[in-house]
Structure formats: C-alpha cells, structure tokens
Amino acid sequence: MRELGSGPGVYHYAPQPHALERRADVDSSLWATMMPLSDPSSFFVGLSSIVGRESWKYGERAFRYCQHDIGHAIGSLRFAAAALGWGLRILKCADNSEVATLLGLDRNEDFEGAEREQSELLALVGPATSRSAYRPDPGFGQGIATRWYGKANILSRGRGVEWTAIDEVARSTSTSRLGFDEDLAGYPSEEELFESPVRAGSQSAERVILGRRSAVSMDASTSISAATFFRMLGRLVPTRGGRSVPWDAIAWRPRIHLGLFVHRVDGLASGLYAFARDPGKVDALRLAMRPGFLWQRPIACPHNLPLFLLEEGDFGALAAQVSCGQDIAGDGAFSLGMIADFMGSLVSRGASFYRNLFWEAGLIGQVLYLEAEEAGVRATGIGCYFDDPVHDVFGITSHDWQSLYHFTVGGPVEDARLTTLPAYGLEHHMG
C-alpha cells in the first residue's frame, strides 16, 4: 500500500471524510517479524469502543451495545473484504492490552481530556487469511511505533454520570491470549442447506451494502415469501468447511440461537418458532424451553434448516410488549430474540467470551440487515427488551440461556421528517 506512505504505519479511520489518518510510523524490520506467515499485502484492522458515547443515553447497558456494534462492524469488514476477494480472521490470541499498545490506545498523552477508547479485537485481512494459522508472539506490538501523531478529539465537555459497573465489566471480560478454533463437523454444506443454487441475488453487493438503512417503523401489512424467510435464516448458519462469509471471520461454533415471532410469512403459519444455528443444540434448546411446545418442522422448510414451529397464533402484540412496548417488533414480517448458550460458553471459554456472545449477536444482525435489503424490505435492531418476559414466552427458566438482542424485519414506513442521503460514492456508482 505504497500510496499510504513510504513505510508501514498505524492509521485511524475517520468515517466523516471516509479517510485514513496516519497515527504512527512503524519500524519496518519489526513489522516484518509480525507478518511471517502472511501475504505481504496483508494488514491488520483493530476495533475499539468509546463507551461514553453510549452511556450518556443507555447507562450500564452501554457496554453491551458497544459489543453489539463490534459484531456489526465485523460483518461490515468481512463483507467488504469478500467483495475484494480477501479473507478476514479475528485474532483471538492477541489480548486487549496488546491490541491497545499496537493501536496507541494506552498512550495517556494522546487522550488528555478526551474520552478513552477501549480496545476490542484485532483482525488479519488479506488475500489468503480467512483460515490463517497466524499466531502473534507475546508482547505483540510492543515498541513497534517509532513516532506517534495526533491527539484524540474531545467528544463531550461534560463527564456526566460515572457508570462504574461498565469499568468493572470491561476489566472482568478483558481478553487473554487463549486462542481457540472450533470445527464445524456436522454442519451442512451450502448445497445441502439451500437445496438449490442461491448465489445469484437480485441486486449487486454494492447496491445492497451502500443502500442498507435501518427501518424506523413497519407498516404492519407487508409479508415476505417462505422461500425468502428460509434463505434469510439459512444465511445465519455456517456451512461445512468454515468458508461461509461472514462466519469464517470468527473461530467458534454458533452460541446464539433464535426465538422467532412470525407474523406475515406467506405459506407459513403465524406463531412462535425456534431456530437452532448449531444443529447439535436442538435437543438442548428443546429441554430448555416449555415442555408443551410442538417442535414441528414446517412442511416447505429445507431439510437441513433446523427451524421448528413451537406454537401457532398471533403473537404480534406480545412481540411488541417484550421489546419495551415498541410496535415495530409486531408490525414487521417477523421479529426475533437472540438466545445465547450463555453459562456453558462462559464456563468453557472464560469470562472474556461474554464479549464474543454479543459480537456474534451483532454479526447476526448485520447479516439480517443485508438480507432484508436484498429482499426489498428493511430491518432494524432492537436493543431495548425485557429479558425475563422473553424467557417466559419461550419457557426458559435456567440462567444457562439468556436473550441478548432483538431484531425485526418487514415493510418499512418512511419518516418524512428525516432526510436520507446517499452513502459514500453511491450517487456516483449507481447514478
């Protein structure tokens, strides 16, 4: 990337000008030792959170919302890399302190008076990195920068409420150098999952990605076809071999499953449904939920799609009620709660995996946003919900399972008070 400078460096992405700002010069010889198994054109992408930008509105919930956003960002990065023929892989063996050092987030002199950034993750991007075995050495990034530039902007003059619980959770879930990879044995191939070719969409990736918007309201009338609904769900399942985008970016088997409120899907009964994103977890979900549920496979559902009807009925009002009374959850074609295999994941992977669960939930949301756009409808994430009532709906009584995020998909109602502007370069590319 010679157009960025004569040598390697650390850059900050500034979204408003859609540009890179050089933060540091990097020692070329040290950089070479960091990339021993990668293509020379590979590079790292680091993600961080500014929790203060969420806590002024959401209080203690700000931490989880930032983790949701990280999941959405992982999806955005993976799809962007795929559009260029590249792979992307999160490095689970680089801990938070190492990522902070590499990105300059631990430099007190650069954050004087400004909100601190919390390091989240580091990913390797390049032509052959989707299944990379790259493992950085301990002390990764230490002393690599020869000169730093710039200081952080002060986003708010007032400090507001100090949410100490957020700092406690951040410390408790700080990642360590415990890398892991979980195989996808038992997962279907793409052909087995969809039973017909599905690669040809009605829109280009550019149009879908740059045109994606969040719905602010649903029309309570638009329906989608069962085939569209099944395809959306199918895109949420990693396929055998671990090469399915964007799921090849993460190194663990799915821990997030769906409790669905189906309102308007042509050819499918309205009601409560369960969708197991890991086929090996169907029995565990069945045991965790209400004993009287039907657990029937829809007749038209692809054989390898683990979708089950639990109870028929109109659950639109209930969907809105458990989503903090927001009508948008009941007015779409369907809505859902993302139910995590919670305690088992933390016991087996440690407290830091708490973040990973929310990343996975956000990544599911990003896929649903794009699938909805491609289908000619819209979606939106619902961060406010009542988790205990959600558990009651599905009969979940154990703390082993927890609802972490809600989502809704349907026909959007445009708000005339809002102005929609084109994304970066969209007016030029799409005309």
TABEL-V670286 format. One record per residue. N is the residue number from 1. RES is the residue in one small letter. PHI is phi as a letter, one per 40 degrees, with the letter a starting at -180 (none if undefined). Layout:
BEGIN
N_RES_PHI / N_RES_PHI
END
This chain:
BEGIN
1_m_none / 2_r_c / 3_e_c / 4_l_c / 5_g_i / 6_s_c / 7_g_a / 8_p_c / 9_g_a / 10_v_b / 11_y_b / 12_h_b / 13_y_c / 14_a_b / 15_p_c / 16_q_c / 17_p_c / 18_h_f / 19_a_a / 20_l_b / 21_e_b / 22_r_c / 23_r_c / 24_a_a / 25_d_c / 26_v_b / 27_d_c / 28_s_c / 29_s_c / 30_l_c / 31_w_c / 32_a_c / 33_t_c / 34_m_c / 35_m_b / 36_p_c / 37_l_b / 38_s_b / 39_d_c / 40_p_d / 41_s_c / 42_s_c / 43_f_a / 44_f_b / 45_v_b / 46_g_b / 47_l_b / 48_s_b / 49_s_b / 50_i_b / 51_v_c / 52_g_d / 53_r_c / 54_e_b / 55_s_c / 56_w_d / 57_k_b / 58_y_b / 59_g_g / 60_e_c / 61_r_c / 62_a_d / 63_f_c / 64_r_c / 65_y_c / 66_c_c / 67_q_c / 68_h_d / 69_d_c / 70_i_c / 71_g_c / 72_h_c / 73_a_c / 74_i_d / 75_g_c / 76_s_c / 77_l_c / 78_r_c / 79_f_c / 80_a_c / 81_a_c / 82_a_c / 83_a_c / 84_l_c / 85_g_g / 86_w_b / 87_g_b / 88_l_a / 89_r_a / 90_i_c / 91_l_c / 92_k_c / 93_c_b / 94_a_b / 95_d_c / 96_n_d / 97_s_c / 98_e_c / 99_v_c / 100_a_c / 101_t_c / 102_l_c / 103_l_c / 104_g_g / 105_l_c / 106_d_c / 107_r_c / 108_n_d / 109_e_c / 110_d_c / 111_f_b / 112_e_c / 113_g_g / 114_a_b / 115_e_c / 116_r_c / 117_e_c / 118_q_b / 119_s_c / 120_e_b / 121_l_a / 122_l_b / 123_a_b / 124_l_b / 125_v_b / 126_g_i / 127_p_c / 128_a_b / 129_t_b / 130_s_c / 131_r_b / 132_s_c / 133_a_c / 134_y_d / 135_r_b / 136_p_c / 137_d_c / 138_p_d / 139_g_g / 140_f_d / 141_g_g / 142_q_c / 143_g_g / 144_i_c / 145_a_c / 146_t_c / 147_r_a / 148_w_b / 149_y_b / 150_g_g / 151_k_b / 152_a_c / 153_n_c / 154_i_c / 155_l_c / 156_s_a / 157_r_c / 158_g_c / 159_r_c / 160_g_g / 161_v_c / 162_e_c / 163_w_c / 164_t_c / 165_a_c / 166_i_c / 167_d_c / 168_e_c / 169_v_c / 170_a_c / 171_r_c / 172_s_c / 173_t_b / 174_s_c / 175_t_c / 176_s_b / 177_r_c / 178_l_b / 179_g_c / 180_f_a / 181_d_b / 182_e_b / 183_d_c / 184_l_b / 185_a_c / 186_g_g / 187_y_c / 188_p_c / 189_s_c / 190_e_c / 191_e_c / 192_e_c / 193_l_c / 194_f_c / 195_e_g / 196_s_a / 197_p_d / 198_v_b / 199_r_c / 200_a_c / 201_g_c / 202_s_c / 203_q_b / 204_s_c / 205_a_d / 206_e_d / 207_r_c / 208_v_c / 209_i_c / 210_l_c / 211_g_c / 212_r_c / 213_r_b / 214_s_c / 215_a_c / 216_v_b / 217_s_a / 218_m_b / 219_d_c / 220_a_g / 221_s_a / 222_t_c / 223_s_b / 224_i_b / 225_s_c / 226_a_c / 227_a_c / 228_t_c / 229_f_c / 230_f_c / 231_r_c / 232_m_d / 233_l_c / 234_g_c / 235_r_c / 236_l_c / 237_v_b / 238_p_c / 239_t_b / 240_r_d / 241_g_h / 242_g_g / 243_r_b / 244_s_c / 245_v_c / 246_p_c / 247_w_c / 248_d_c / 249_a_c / 250_i_b / 251_a_b / 252_w_b / 253_r_c / 254_p_d / 255_r_b / 256_i_b / 257_h_b / 258_l_b / 259_g_b / 260_l_b / 261_f_b / 262_v_c / 263_h_b / 264_r_a / 265_v_b / 266_d_d / 267_g_g / 268_l_b / 269_a_c / 270_s_c / 271_g_i / 272_l_c / 273_y_b / 274_a_b / 275_f_b / 276_a_c / 277_r_c / 278_d_b / 279_p_c / 280_g_c / 281_k_b / 282_v_c / 283_d_c / 284_a_c / 285_l_c / 286_r_d / 287_l_c / 288_a_c / 289_m_c / 290_r_d / 291_p_c / 292_g_c / 293_f_c / 294_l_c / 295_w_f / 296_q_b / 297_r_c / 298_p_d / 299_i_d / 300_a_c / 301_c_c / 302_p_d / 303_h_d / 304_n_c / 305_l_c / 306_p_c / 307_l_b / 308_f_b / 309_l_c / 310_l_c / 311_e_a / 312_e_c / 313_g_i / 314_d_c / 315_f_b / 316_g_c / 317_a_c / 318_l_c / 319_a_d / 320_a_c / 321_q_c / 322_v_c / 323_s_b / 324_c_f / 325_g_g / 326_q_c / 327_d_d / 328_i_d / 329_a_c / 330_g_b / 331_d_c / 332_g_c / 333_a_c / 334_f_a / 335_s_b / 336_l_a / 337_g_b / 338_m_c / 339_i_b / 340_a_c / 341_d_c / 342_f_c / 343_m_c / 344_g_c / 345_s_c / 346_l_c / 347_v_c / 348_s_c / 349_r_b / 350_g_g / 351_a_c / 352_s_c / 353_f_c / 354_y_d / 355_r_c / 356_n_d / 357_l_c / 358_f_c / 359_w_d / 360_e_c / 361_a_c / 362_g_c / 363_l_c / 364_i_d / 365_g_c / 366_q_c / 367_v_c / 368_l_c / 369_y_d / 370_l_c / 371_e_c / 372_a_c / 373_e_c / 374_e_c / 375_a_c / 376_g_g / 377_v_b / 378_r_b / 379_a_b / 380_t_a / 381_g_c / 382_i_b / 383_g_c / 384_c_c / 385_y_a / 386_f_b / 387_d_c / 388_d_c / 389_p_c / 390_v_c / 391_h_c / 392_d_c / 393_v_d / 394_f_c / 395_g_g / 396_i_c / 397_t_b / 398_s_c / 399_h_c / 400_d_c / 401_w_b / 402_q_b / 403_s_c / 404_l_b / 405_y_a / 406_h_b / 407_f_a / 408_t_a / 409_v_b / 410_g_i / 411_g_c / 412_p_c / 413_v_b / 414_e_c / 415_d_c / 416_a_c / 417_r_c / 418_l_b / 419_t_b / 420_t_b / 421_l_b / 422_p_c / 423_a_c / 424_y_d / 425_g_g / 426_l_c / 427_e_c / 428_h_c / 429_h_c / 430_m_b / 431_g_g
END
